[in-house]
Amino acid sequence: MRALVLVSTLALVGCATLGAQALPEVQASYNERLALTSDSQFLLNVVRLRYRDTPAFLDVASLTTQQTNASTLSVTGGSGNLLMPAPTASGTMSGTVSVTPTTTFLPVRGDDFVKRLVAPVSLQTVTMVASSGWSIARVLHLTVDRINSLSNAPSATGPTPASPPDTERFIDLLRALRSLQLDEDLSLGIVRSDGADTGLMFLDDNARNPEAVTIVRDLLSLPRDESRFRLTEDFTRKEIGVLRVRLRSILGAMFYLSQGVEVPVEHEKAGLVTVTRDDDGRRFDWNRVLDGMFRVKTSPDEPGGAAVKAFHRGNWFYIADDDLESKSTFMLLIQIFNMQAGRASLPVPLLTIPAGR
């Protein structure tokens, strides 16, 4: 009787151990795949915009898995009987775990989602992101069409324009602002506790980089005796000490970054994309506008060393894993998308992993 009890106990413990050990691996695996799938979809939509193809979003509505455990146990020992079992025994145990996933996708569409996709990013969102550790240059480069009289390629926030924009002065502004941010001589925040004024910029004439302060004041035509500048989206009137800002939509920001997508030469020759040219007919390098912050490469073969990749029109498009600037900009775009466009109307993704049966 003792031998029978031994077999039953070992089998039960073995099965439970196999199931418990598998749970962390299953969870980590699905977490990684969901993240990669989401990033690939977002990159695919940026590439689609370069080709003037319609973007589409799918969201994971639910993810369920059924885990099945199977175990076997064999025990061998010396001669004996039920009344006098063998004094020594040896045994082996083996087991298998199988996981069957079921994923449900829902298309993200509808009036509410589209409105949030094409509505300008809010000043609160820009202020929050810029004050949370992100480069102010990267945030403004991605989200701003215009500050006072300086334009940031508004023609690039739609299908690729035939003529190049002039953003040299705007890029000079961004570089000066970033320099002040790194020296902790500039910050963004809330002006009033009631939230009526959404942003604030501090410029200190005693800054460690007074040249950058001068550049910012001159480019934005700011008064010398002011150090606080309220941000507003109202361009109908001009006030001293106020920075007028016109912000992009999420879709506009995606179009803007799509100008950094390289395309195969044969696609250009076939007229599948617009090739921007200067007044002399020379091909325009969009890196002069994007200032190295975003680049998507292309390859006919599946690339190695890619942080994120997507397949479209017979070619692979990818962000190189060692291109930290592009990876940062891509991460910022997704973060602002999640804050602005959101997915509040969709069911919360559910991951269910039964312990086994």
Disulfide bonds with the S-S distance in Angstrom:
none
